[in-house]
Amino acid sequence: MVHGVTGSGKSTLAARLAEIIGIPHVPVDDLMWRPGWVQLDPAEQVEAIRPVLARPEWVMDAVWRATKPFVLERTDLLVALDLPRRVSLGRLLRRTASRLVTRKPVCGGNTESWRQSFSGDSIVAWHFRSFASKRAQQLQWAADPSAPPLVRFTSPRDVDAWLRVLERAHSPRSS
C-alpha cells in the first residue's frame, strides 16, 4: 500500500509498482467517489474496499481512514512517500492545471473545475490540511512493530532508484 500526501505521486508509483511486480493496481479514489464528487460514507467505503481485500494480491495507491484497519490487516508492505512539500505541492499544482485543461475524468468519473480547484474544499487546500498528519502517520507506522514493514522515501531520486532495483529483480532475465 502506497501512502503519502496529496500530490506526492502515490498513484503513479502504485501503478508502476504493480506493473513491475505483475499484480493489480487499485486506484482507491475511484472506489470512494461517485459522480458529482459525492464521497461514500465510512460504512460504504469499507464495503467498497472489501472485494479488493478479498483478492490475493494488489497494490493500493491510498488508504482512507474508515478502511485503514482492514487494509493494514492485509498489507505486506507500506511504501511511504514523505517528500518535501515543494515536490508534492509542485506535482499537485501541475496535475491540477493539466486536469483543468484536459478535463480528464478522475475519482470515479469526476472532472476538476476552476471553481472547485480554488475553493476551501479544493485538492490544494486538502494538501495543506493533511500534510502534517500524513507525515505523522508514516512515522507512527515506522515506530510500531505491529505495523506492516515500511519503506519510506524522502526524495524522488530514491524512489526512482528503488524502482530500478525492482525492475532488475523482476525482469525476465533475472528469473
N, C-alpha and C positions, 0 to 999 in steps of 0.2 A: 504494500500500500504506500503510495507516494503522498507526502504531506508537505504543505508549505503555504505561505501567504499567497493571496490572490496575485497573479502575475509572475509568480516565481518560476513557472514552467512545468507545473505538475502534469498537466495533460500531455504536453509534448514529450516529457520524459517517460510517462507511463506508456504512451503509445510506442515509443522507441524501444523501451524495455520489453514490452510484450512481443514486439516484432523479433527482437534478438533471441529471446528465450522460447518463442513459439507458443505462447499462451494468450488467451483473450484479454484485450484491454477493455475495461469497463469505465466509460465516461459517466461518472456518478451524477453530475449536474443534469444530464439528460434524463435520469431517473427521477430526480427530485422536483423538476419544474414541469408545469403544464402550460399550454398556450395562454397568452395574456399575462405571462410572468406570475402565474399562480403557483405558489410553493406548497408542496404537500405538507400536511400537518405531521407532527412527530410519529404518530402511530402509522400513518400512511407511508412515511419514509422507511420505517422498519419493514413494513410489508413489501415495499418496492425493492428492498435490498435482499430479502430472504432468498429469492430464486438464484441470485448471483452467488450468494454464500453456499448454496447447495451444490454449485459446480465444483469439480475437483481442483481447478486452477483458475486464477485470474490476476490481473494487475489493475488495481483501482487507482484513480487519479485524485481521490479526495476521500474524506470521511466526514460525515455530518454528525453533529452532536447526538442525535437520537439513535443513530446506528452504530456509534463508536464501540460500545461494549460487544456487539455482535460481530462487527468487522474484526476487532482486535483478537477476538477468540479464534478466528480462522486465519490470522495473518502470520506468515512465516518470516517476513522481513519488512521493517519500516524503513522507507527511504525518505529522509528529511531534507528538504531544500531550505536551508537557513541562509539565504543570500542577502547581501546588503540591500537596504531599501532602494538605493539608487538603481540597482539592477532590476529588482522586481517591479518597481514603480515605472521605470522606463519601458520595460516589456509590456506592462499593463496599458500604459498610455498609447503605445504603438498599436497594440492589439485592438484596443477600443476604437482608435481612429480608423483602422482598417475595416473593422466591422461596421462602423457607421457609413463608410463609403460603399462597401460591397454588399451590405445588408445580408451577410452570410447568416443563416439560421444557426442558433446555438441554444443550449439549455432546453432541450425538448421542443425545438422548433421555433423559439422566440427570436426576435431581432432586436438589436440595440437601437435606441433612438437618441437624438441630440438632447431632447428634454430630459430623458432618463439619465443620460450619461453625466449630466451636470446637476443632478438633484442631490439632496441629502441621502437618498437611498441608492445612489449610484454604486457601481462596482469600484470606482476610485475611492469613494467615501468608505466603503467596506474594507478596502485595503488598509486605510489608516486606522479604522476602528479595530481591526483584527490582528494587526501586525504583532503587537506585543504578546497577545495571548497565544498566537500560533507558535512563536518562538518559545514561550514558557512551556507549552505543551510538549514540544520536542525535547527540551531539557529535562522535563519531568519523566518522559519515557526513557531517556538515556540513563537516568539515575535509578530507574525502577527495575530491579532484577526479575520481576514477574512479567514485565512487558516483553513483546517480541523483540528480537535483536534489531538494533537501529544502526543505519549507516547515515551519517549526517554530512552534508556538503555545504560549504560556506562560499564556494566560488564556482562559476560556470566552467572554468578550466578543469576543476576537479571532477565535476560531473562528466565532462567530455572524456577525460582520461579513464574513468571507471567504465564508461560505455565501450571504449576501445578495448579494454581488457575483456569485458563480457563478449564483445563481438569475436575476438580471437578465440575465446574459450568455447563459443558456440558455433564456430564456423565448421562447415563440413569437413575441412582438412584436419581439424583438431579432434574429431571423433574417432 
